[in-house]
Amino acid sequence: MSEFKDLENYIEQTTDKVSTAAVEATKEQVDLEANDYFDFLKRNTPKGKTNQLVDSLTKTKINTQLEYGYKIEYVGNRTDGTPNEKVANVLNRGTPLIAGRFFRTRAIRRLKGMDGRIYLRYQEKIKKEQ
């Protein structure tokens, strides 16, 4: 019976280490990706005459029991009452008369493959613990 107790303790300890490493790896990579995404948008958002759109870009951290991440958005309204988020979308996609700048599309494209980068970070953490 004691050999099963030892096995049970080993499995419990290993599971704790693996789950802790997975959570840490995910949070670290999400932080890096969010900072990169935010900085890319800050650099590539069209400036205009007033720089109002760039100044309205915000990054809010979300850290609850069930969610972890960032909310990155253009907050507030322009002086004429148009929401900055709408202006950013129009400038990104364009209109029939204005060509799109695709600054948001390019920023989102940079997030592609994040799950693979999280997995690599997780593997590094597991190797360090062994």
Wavefront OBJ file of the C-alpha trace (Angstrom):
o trace
v 0.000 0.000 0.000
v 2.815 2.391 0.772
v 4.213 2.059 -2.767
v 0.876 3.342 -4.114
v 1.006 6.249 -1.668
v 4.491 7.139 -2.939
v 3.263 6.959 -6.525
v 0.271 9.119 -5.655
v 2.523 11.743 -4.031
v 4.864 11.719 -7.039
v 1.980 12.217 -9.479
v 0.560 15.034 -7.374
v 3.910 16.847 -7.160
v 4.577 16.418 -10.873
v 1.116 17.662 -11.787
v 1.602 20.757 -9.629
v 4.961 21.522 -11.268
v 3.611 21.022 -14.779
v 0.482 23.101 -14.238
v 2.457 25.915 -12.593
v 4.944 25.930 -15.473
v 2.124 26.001 -18.029
v 0.396 28.941 -16.375
v 3.633 30.887 -15.955
v 4.717 30.237 -19.542
v 1.352 31.340 -20.880
v 1.275 34.526 -18.811
v 4.839 35.469 -19.731
v 4.223 34.964 -23.448
v 0.900 36.828 -23.361
v 2.655 39.747 -21.645
v 5.381 39.822 -24.311
v 2.905 39.539 -27.187
v 0.604 42.228 -25.747
v 3.506 44.642 -25.289
v 4.708 43.955 -28.831
v 1.170 44.387 -30.239
v 0.655 47.644 -28.323
v 4.040 49.070 -29.356
v 3.446 48.102 -32.991
v 0.060 49.850 -32.994
v 1.527 52.903 -31.257
v 4.238 53.189 -33.949
v 1.999 52.465 -36.941
v -1.282 54.200 -36.100
v -1.791 57.085 -38.527
v -0.786 60.304 -36.789
v -2.920 62.883 -38.556
v -2.676 66.551 -37.637
v -3.641 66.227 -33.976
v -2.128 62.849 -32.987
v -5.484 62.244 -31.267
v -5.891 58.651 -32.451
v -2.441 57.585 -31.232
v -3.036 59.264 -27.870
v -6.337 57.408 -27.413
v -4.699 53.963 -27.644
v -4.836 52.234 -24.247
v -3.788 48.894 -22.785
v -5.741 47.515 -19.820
v -4.654 44.364 -18.003
v -7.294 41.698 -17.327
v -6.413 39.316 -14.514
v -9.369 37.483 -13.017
v -9.826 33.931 -11.786
v -10.950 32.795 -15.253
v -9.265 35.258 -17.618
v -5.813 36.683 -18.180
v -4.794 39.080 -20.899
v -5.001 42.653 -22.100
v -7.649 44.843 -23.659
v -5.985 47.095 -26.207
v -8.294 49.640 -27.789
v -8.774 53.199 -28.940
v -10.876 54.886 -26.258
v -12.929 58.034 -26.300
v -14.359 60.188 -29.061
v -12.917 62.698 -31.462
v -13.811 66.367 -31.133
v -16.671 65.874 -33.605
v -18.123 62.996 -31.542
v -16.950 60.100 -33.725
v -15.592 57.191 -31.640
v -11.832 56.714 -32.016
v -12.364 52.953 -32.416
v -14.509 53.605 -35.500
v -11.926 55.995 -36.964
v -9.212 53.368 -36.444
v -11.325 50.706 -38.176
v -12.039 52.966 -41.165
v -8.380 53.947 -41.511
v -7.370 50.300 -41.249
v -9.782 48.946 -43.874
v -10.209 52.046 -45.986
v -13.245 53.260 -47.922
v -14.074 53.323 -51.611
v -12.294 56.693 -51.778
v -9.448 56.152 -49.279
v -6.996 53.246 -49.374
v -6.682 51.272 -46.149
v -3.496 51.487 -44.118
v -3.912 47.971 -42.622
v -1.975 48.892 -39.471
v -4.308 46.842 -37.245
v -4.350 43.919 -39.661
v -0.550 43.783 -39.659
v -0.448 43.986 -35.859
v -2.924 41.108 -35.536
v -0.984 39.057 -38.078
v 2.066 39.293 -35.809
v 0.121 37.324 -33.168
v -0.149 34.326 -35.475
v 1.653 31.323 -34.021
v 1.489 32.545 -30.431
v 0.338 29.120 -29.233
v 3.552 27.604 -30.598
v 5.645 30.251 -28.845
v 3.782 29.538 -25.595
v 4.530 25.833 -26.021
v 8.252 26.498 -26.562
v 8.366 28.668 -23.452
v 6.568 25.907 -21.521
v 9.119 23.326 -22.679
v 11.970 25.600 -21.530
v 10.402 25.927 -18.075
v 9.933 22.168 -17.758
v 13.581 21.547 -18.754
v 14.785 24.022 -16.126
v 12.802 22.259 -13.394
v 14.210 18.806 -14.199
l 1 2 3 4 5 6 7 8 9 10 11 12 13 14 15 16 17 18 19 20 21 22 23 24 25 26 27 28 29 30 31 32 33 34 35 36 37 38 39 40 41 42 43 44 45 46 47 48 49 50 51 52 53 54 55 56 57 58 59 60 61 62 63 64 65 66 67 68 69 70 71 72 73 74 75 76 77 78 79 80 81 82 83 84 85 86 87 88 89 90 91 92 93 94 95 96 97 98 99 100 101 102 103 104 105 106 107 108 109 110 111 112 113 114 115 116 117 118 119 120 121 122 123 124 125 126 127 128 129 130
